Amino acid sequence: MQAAPVRATAIPSFTTALRAVESLLMSGGQRTARRNAWSSVLEDRRRARDRVEAQRVLDLAGTAPSPATRP
């Protein structure tokens, strides 16, 4: 007697499942706006990290502008 063939079905990731629910609940325009907003948040965070790093390098080099001359 042969064993039944086993089918491997990938379990969707949490992100995939969340996007599926999102597509059911939101219209296309809302989804796009939400993703654009999230992309903006991530870009703002990246720029903030870059500013902190640049300030750290300037402080270490001793060339940072004084707080009175900063805009």
C-alpha positions, 0 to 999 in steps of 0.5 A: 500500500502506498502512502498518500502524496504529501503536499507542502503548502506554505503558510502565509507570513503575517505581512501577507495575511495582513495585506490580504485583510487590508485589501478586503477592508480598504479600497485601492486608494486608501491602501495606496495612501496608507502605504505612501504615508508609511514610506514617508515615515520610514524616510523621515526616520532615515533622515533623522538617523542621518542627521544624528550621525552627521552631528556626531561626526561634527562633534567629534571633529570639533567643527560643530556650529555653536548652538547660537549660530544654528538656524 
